[in-house]
Amino acid sequence: MALPADGQNANDLTKVTEIPAGKELIFFDPTTNEGGIITLENLTKQILNGLTKQTFALDAGQQTILQALNTLNSDCSKTKVFTMQTEYGYLYFKKNVNVVGVYGAFENLPLDKTQIEITKDFKDFNPNYSYAVVDVKSGVGPFNTVGSLWLYPNGQTVQLYKPANLSRAYIVGNYVIQA
């Protein structure tokens, strides 16, 4: 980049897409051809100050970028974890805002049943609609989906549906809790 020649119109300068740090910028009003010089660092501060003070219309209402980030960070730190012990194994629940992840392993499932009802308290993780369904995977590779685990809104009833010949299974899935 070369300096403009005396009397050169600022509109004729080469346009660039990136300014190296430590450089000074010439700014001008194209209508009056008046202007000045500002460092890249001072211009960056001016832009960031403007962005951090500006409010935006978001789902959570009018917020600055910093307020929105703080809200998001606060919501993400509200993770709850719960372990449900059953006669067949453990189910682990992890809730973050309004999504619940469920995973676990069951062994010694009865071979004469295709439907098993488990009654255990899992309130705070129960769906607030008709039911949530997560996958039941076979206990051996390639771990195909072979059944389903239904979680009911009463926060106490879990229904396992599986093939009769399945004695070992992995449970995995996520569901949304409506706001």
N, C-alpha and C positions, 0 to 999 in steps of 0.2 A: 504494500500500500504506500503510495506516495502522497506527500502533502499537496494540497491544491495550490495551483498557481495563483498569484495575486489577481484579483478580479474575476476568478473562476466562479461560476454559479454553483452553489452548494448542491443544487438539484442534479448536477452532472457528475457528482462523486460516485465511485464504485460502491455498490451495495454488497454487504457481507452478511453471513448468517451466524458467525460466532466471533466474539471479541475476547482476545487473550486477557488474562488477569493483569492488573497493574496499568492498563491502558486508560487513556482519557478519551472521552467522547466529545465530539463537537455536536451540539444540538442547535437546531435553528427552526424558525417559523418560516415555512415556505412562502407564506404570503408577504411577509415584511422583510425576509432575509436577515432577521435579527436572531441572535443566539448567544451561546456561551460554551463553557467547557465543564464537564463533570466526570469524576472518576467512575470506573465501572463499579467499584465497591459502594460508593455513595448512591449511585443509581439503583443498585441491587437493594440496598437498605430502604430506599424510598418506595420501591415496588413492593417489597415484603411488608413494610408498614401499612401500605394501602390495602394489601390483600388480607392481612390479619385483622384489620379494623372493619373491613367490609362485611356486611351480613348477607347471607344467602337464604333463599326460601327452600328449606329442606323438609323431609317428612316429620322431623321433630320440631318444626317451626323455624322462625328466623334465628339463625346462628352464624357466628363467625366460624372460620375454618378451625381455629383453636378450640372453640366450644364444641364443635362437631367431633373433633378428634378425642377430646376429653370424654365426651358421652360414649363414643365407640369404645374407648379403652375401658371405661367403667363397666359397660355392659359385658365386655369380653372377660372381665375378671370375676364375673358372677357364676363361675363354673361350680356345679355340684356333682359329686360322685357318690354312688350308692352301690353296695354289693348285696345281692340277694342270694342266700344259700338255700338250695333245694335238696331233696333226697337224691337228685341226679347229678348235681354239680352246682356251679355258680353262674349267675348272670351279673354282668357289670353294666351299670347305667351311668352315663356321663351327659349332663345337661349343661348347655351353654346358651344362654338367652332363651331361645324358643326351639332349639333343636336338641333331641335326645339321641345319643348313640347307644346301642345295645350290643354287647358281645359276650360270649361265654362258651362253655363246653359242657356237654352232658354225656354221661356214661351210664352203662347198665340200664338203658331204657328197656322197658318190657317189650319183648318181641311179639306178644299177642295183642298189642294195642296200636292203633293208628292215631288215636287222639288221647292226649294226657292233659288233665286240668291241674294246674298248680295254683294254689291259693296262698299268696304271700303278700305282705304289705309293700307296695312300691309307690305310695302317694308322693307327690311332688314330681313324679316322673310319668304319671299316667296321662294318656291323651285326653284332651277335653272335647272329644267328638266320639263317634260311635266305636271306633277301635283303631289301633295301629298294627301294621303287619311288618315283620322283619323276616329275613331268610333263615332257613335251617339248611345247613350244608352237610353233606355226607362226612362221616368221620375219617374217611380215607381219601387219598388223592384220586381224582383231580378236584375233589371238594365241590361237586356239583350241587346246585340247589335241589333239594329233594322234599322240602316241606316248608312250613311256615309257623311262626310263633305270633299269636294274636294277643295284644295287650288291650285290656278293656278299661273304660274310663272310671270304673269304681276304684282303681288303684290297688286291687287285690286279686284279680283274676287274670291268669295267663293260660292260654290254650295252645298246646303244642300239637301240630298235625304232622305226621310222618308216615313213611311206609312201614309196614309190619316187620320187615326184616332189618330195620335200622336200630342198632343198640348204642351207637355212639354218634354224636352230632355236634356241630359247631353252630353257634347262633351269631349272626352278624347283621347289622342294619341300622338305619336312622329313621326317625320320624319327627315331624314338626308338631309343636304344641301351638295351637292358634292363640294369638294375642287377644 
